[in-house]
Amino acid sequence: MLITFIIVPVLHFLTMDAKIKLLARQTVDKIYRKIKREYKIDIHKFGTNVGIGADGTPTKYIDDIAEKIALSFIKKSKIPVNILSEEAGFVDFGGKYTFVLDPIDGTRNAYRGIPFFGVSLGVGKKYLEDIEYGVVRNIPTGDLFIAEKNNGAFLNNQRFAIPEIPSNDVLVSIALGINADDLAIDLAKKGKIRSLGAASLEMCMVAVGAFDYYIVSKEYLRITDIAASTLVIREAGGVVTNISGENLDMKISLDERTSVIACCNNELVKNLISLGKN
């Protein structure tokens, strides 16, 4: 795996309002620190159902406490940014920007004790293409991915670029189980695969070259799952499309779902779609 790093002071390349970017970073950090502490004490309560979220699915204890941390912190900040989150839905604070938040990506991993889950926060206005700033943090490892539109992608404050071509020893992440269709199953038979259950982190793994591509072949993912990581991949030089190979865009809303192909270039997207048909 080849990862290209260039050390750059993070605050020097930001162009969005610094207060909003700082708030995004601090919000993710607040969630990270709280869940990290709770994880060491008692992970079993993480999976307790505490209600039904705005997306219509059960809200787990871990999602609830993570989201409440974000809502409370943002409200106290007095900085006018809205929030779109899977549990609370859209919360209008009268802001120009919206924080597109998945407070815990990989909830099932978290409450089952699988150390692969994180926080994902993208900052934009109306569409996925509008996302200007993204933060993804792997809670068990602490790894921090940050991207800003037209300014690159950073892992732990070091700039990186996606490998230009896949590895000779191709390793991929494909959503299987109930979220798989014939294309996913066909592709799974043709290579070495993983299915890790945390879309934002899996996409970031593509961005740094740990995976050669990531596919969710059914229209399953919401913008809260992928807002930040889509920007990470694109700013690292990669592409994110739907399963038809079309450049991925969607509204900042919980109403839409999408399929995803994330990889290094459009030629690979075409090859993957073609392989799935053969």
C-alpha positions, 0 to 999 in steps of 0.5 A: 500500500502506497500512501503519499504524505505531505506535512502541512499545518491544518489551520493554514489551508482552511478557507471556510469560516474558521469558527464553523470548521473549528466547531465541526472539529470540536463536535467530533472531538467531544463525541470521540472523547465521551464514547471512548470513555464509555467504551472502556467502562461498559460497552454492553449498554451501547446496544440498548434501544432507547427510541425510534430515530428520525430515519425510522430505525431504532435508536441505540443508547450509543447513538443517543448519547453521541447525538445529544453531545453534538446537539448540546455543544452546537446549541451552546456555541451560539454559532448558527449551524443547522444539524441533519442527523439520523436520530434527530432529523433536521434541526434548524438553528437558522444557519447558512450551513448544515452539519450532516452528522452520523454520530456513530457510524458502525453502531452494531460494531460498537455494541458488539465489541468490534473496534471499527466504528466512528464519527462522521460530520460533513458541512454543507448547504443543500447537496452532497456536492455542496459539502465543503468540509468533512471530518471522520474519526475512527473512535477505537484508533483515534485516526482523524480524517479531514478534507476541505473542498479544493484544499485536499485530504489529511490523515492525522494532519498529514496530506495524502493522495489516493493511489493512482491505480489499484494494488496488484493484490486487490483487496476490496470492501463490499456490503454483503448480507441483506444489502447485497444484490447479484452485482455485489455477490458476483464481485465478491466471488472474484476477489479478496473482500472485507465487509466491515459495517461502517461506510464512512471509515471504509470509504476513508480506507479506500482514500488511503489505499488500504482498500482498492474500492468500496461498493454498496450495490443497493440504494441503501446509504443516506447522506449522513453515512457518506457526506464527509467521507465522499469529500475525503475521497474526492479531495484525495483524488478519487471518485465516488459514483452510484452503482450506474457509474454516475457522479454521486450527488443527493440532497442534504435530507434523510429522504434519499438513499443511494448506492456507492462505488468509491475508488481511485478513478472512473476507469475502475468504476467502468471495469467494476460495473462490466465485471459484475455483468459478466 
